[in-house]
Structures are given as structure tokens and as C-alpha cells.
């Protein structure tokens, strides 16, 4: 098992096993996403932090009590670009959603934030599409939405806003 700081390269899937999701886990998730889609395995006690993990951009969440079939399915779905939430957590999602405050205007969706990180790191839309497993048209749409939300007209302004918002992190080239 490696620390996120020790990871080099890109992976089909990164399984992040955390004792319990806390506010600091979103930063860990963000750093880990630079290496591939993230599947979080955690205890999820009480107020689970489930929404914080989802909003941070994870592609799947499983309980440590999930059976092997559920974990295998989570890995399969996540690797194929889908989103997976184990049954134990799906039952808790309505409560989590009711506790989430309204999203602030101009806030970026997780995939938009990921796109912004790649743009600010100097990647072309074509390269970003390949890395994210999307079409170039989808990346173009994300970029257009990001520019509108952040009121940025070009890549230099997007990069400046990414730095200001804390989205620019070291990524593997």
C-alpha cells in the first residue's frame, strides 16, 4: 500500500481505504484523482461524509462491511467510467442529501473541477478527453461552462482562477 504522495503514473483505478471520511479526506481524494478514478472504502459511521466524498469527485463508495461481490462490482463499474454506491450507503443517501446546503452559485461540478485542473496544467482538450475517457466535445462543453462560471476568457485566466481556488495540484504528465 502506497501513500498518495508516492504514487507515480496513471492507474485504471485507485482504491482509497480511509478509516472514516472527514473534511480533510476531500483534499486526499483530489490529490489521488490525478492518478486515476477513485473508489473509496470506509467505515462511514454516523453522519457519514458521503456527500463530501462524492462532491470531491470519487467514482465509487463502498462500506468496509460490503461483501466481495459488491467490491468487485464497484471496481468494475468505476473502471468502466460509471459511478458505484454500495447498497448500505445508498440507503443513507437521502439523509445525506437533505443535509447538504444549496450549492453556491458558480461552484464547479467534480468533473468540471477535474477538467479545470488539466487545463491549468497545460493539457489540450484532446489530451484531457483521452485522460478522462471523454469525447473532445464533452471536454469543450466542460471548458465552456467553466469559463462562464469563473468569468474567465482564456486559459491564462482559467489557470489563475484554478490557483486561487486551490484546484491546481501537481499532476503526472
C-alpha positions in Angstrom: 0.0 0.0 0.0 1.5 3.3 -1.0 0.9 6.9 0.2 -0.7 9.2 -2.3 2.5 11.2 -2.4 4.4 8.1 -3.5 2.1 7.4 -6.5 3.6 7.8 -9.9 1.8 7.4 -13.1 -1.8 6.8 -14.0 -3.9 3.8 -13.0 -7.2 2.2 -14.1 -8.5 2.5 -10.6 -7.2 3.8 -7.2 -8.8 2.3 -4.2 -8.6 4.7 -1.3 -9.1 3.0 2.1 -9.8 5.5 4.8 -10.7 5.0 8.4 -13.6 7.5 8.2 -14.3 10.2 5.7 -13.6 13.6 7.3 -13.4 17.1 5.8 -9.6 16.6 5.1 -10.4 13.5 3.0 -11.6 15.6 0.2 -8.1 17.0 -0.3 -6.7 13.5 -0.3 -9.3 12.5 -2.8 -8.4 15.4 -5.0 -4.7 14.6 -4.9 -5.5 10.9 -5.6 -7.7 11.7 -8.6 -4.6 12.9 -10.5 -3.6 9.2 -10.8 -7.0 7.7 -11.8 -10.6 7.2 -10.9 -11.0 6.9 -7.1 -13.1 4.2 -5.3 -13.3 5.0 -1.5 -13.7 2.2 1.0 -14.6 3.4 4.5 -16.5 2.8 7.7 -18.9 5.6 7.0 -20.2 6.0 10.7 -22.9 8.3 11.8 -23.1 11.4 9.6 -21.0 9.6 7.0 -19.2 12.3 5.0 -20.6 10.5 2.0 -21.6 13.7 0.2 -18.2 15.3 0.9 -16.6 12.3 -0.8 -19.0 12.4 -3.8 -18.6 16.2 -4.2 -14.8 15.7 -4.1 -15.1 13.6 -7.2 -14.9 9.9 -6.2 -16.3 7.5 -8.7 -17.4 4.9 -6.2 -18.1 4.4 -2.5 -18.2 1.1 -0.6 -18.6 0.2 3.0 -15.9 -1.8 4.7 -18.7 -4.3 5.5 -19.6 -4.8 1.8 -19.2 -8.3 0.6 -16.7 -9.4 -2.1 -19.2 -9.3 -4.9 -20.1 -5.7 -4.1 -16.5 -4.7 -4.0 -15.8 -6.5 -7.4 -18.9 -4.8 -8.9 -17.8 -1.4 -7.6 -14.3 -1.9 -9.1 -15.8 -3.0 -12.5 -18.3 -0.1 -12.7 -15.7 2.5 -11.6 -13.1 1.3 -14.1 -15.7 1.5 -16.9 -16.3 5.1 -16.0 -19.5 4.7 -14.1 -20.4 5.7 -10.5 -21.0 3.0 -7.8 -22.6 3.3 -4.4 -23.0 0.1 -2.4 -26.4 -0.8 -1.0 -25.6 0.1 2.6 -24.6 3.6 1.5 -27.5 4.1 -1.0 -29.9 3.7 1.9 -28.2 6.6 3.7 -28.0 8.9 0.7 -31.4 10.6 1.1 -30.5 11.7 4.7 -27.1 13.0 3.4 -28.8 14.9 0.6 -31.3 16.5 3.0 -28.3 17.9 5.0 -26.4 19.3 2.1 -26.7 23.1 1.8 -27.6 24.6 -1.5 -24.6 24.7 -3.9 -23.1 28.2 -4.1 -23.5 29.9 -7.4 -20.5 29.4 -9.7 -19.3 26.3 -7.9 -17.8 23.7 -10.2 -19.1 20.1 -10.6 -16.5 17.5 -9.8 -15.8 16.7 -13.5 -15.6 20.4 -14.3 -13.0 20.8 -11.4 -11.0 17.9 -12.8 -11.2 19.4 -16.3 -10.0 22.8 -14.9 -7.0 21.1 -13.2 -6.0 19.5 -16.5 -6.4 22.8 -18.5 -4.4 24.7 -15.9 -1.7 22.1 -16.1 -1.3 22.8 -19.8 -3.1 19.9 -21.4 -5.0 20.4 -24.7 -8.7 19.5 -24.8 -7.8 16.4 -26.9 -5.3 15.2 -24.2 -7.8 15.9 -21.4 -10.5 13.9 -23.3 -8.2 10.9 -23.5 -7.1 11.2 -19.9 -10.7 11.5 -18.6 -12.2 8.9 -21.0 -14.5 11.5 -22.6 -15.1 12.8 -26.1 -13.4 16.1 -27.0 -16.8 17.6 -27.5 -17.6 16.9 -23.8 -14.4 18.5 -22.7 -15.1 21.5 -24.9 -18.5 21.8 -23.2 -17.0 21.5 -19.7 -14.4 24.2 -20.6 -17.2 26.5 -21.9 -19.1 26.0 -18.6 -16.0 26.6 -16.5 -15.2 29.8 -18.4 -18.8 31.0 -17.8 -18.9 30.1 -14.1 -15.4 31.6 -13.4 -15.8 34.5 -15.7 -12.6 33.6 -17.5 -12.0 34.3 -21.2 -8.8 32.3 -21.8 -6.5 29.6 -20.5 -4.3 32.1 -18.6 -7.4 33.4 -16.7 -8.5 29.8 -16.1 -5.1 28.9 -14.7 -5.1 32.0 -12.4 -8.6 31.1 -11.1 -7.6 27.4 -10.6 -4.7 28.6 -8.5 -6.9 31.0 -6.5 -9.5 28.3 -5.9 -6.9 25.6 -4.9 -7.6 23.4 -7.9 -4.1 23.4 -9.3 -2.3 20.4 -7.9 0.7 18.5 -9.1 -0.3 16.0 -11.8 1.5 13.2 -13.6 2.4 14.1 -17.2 
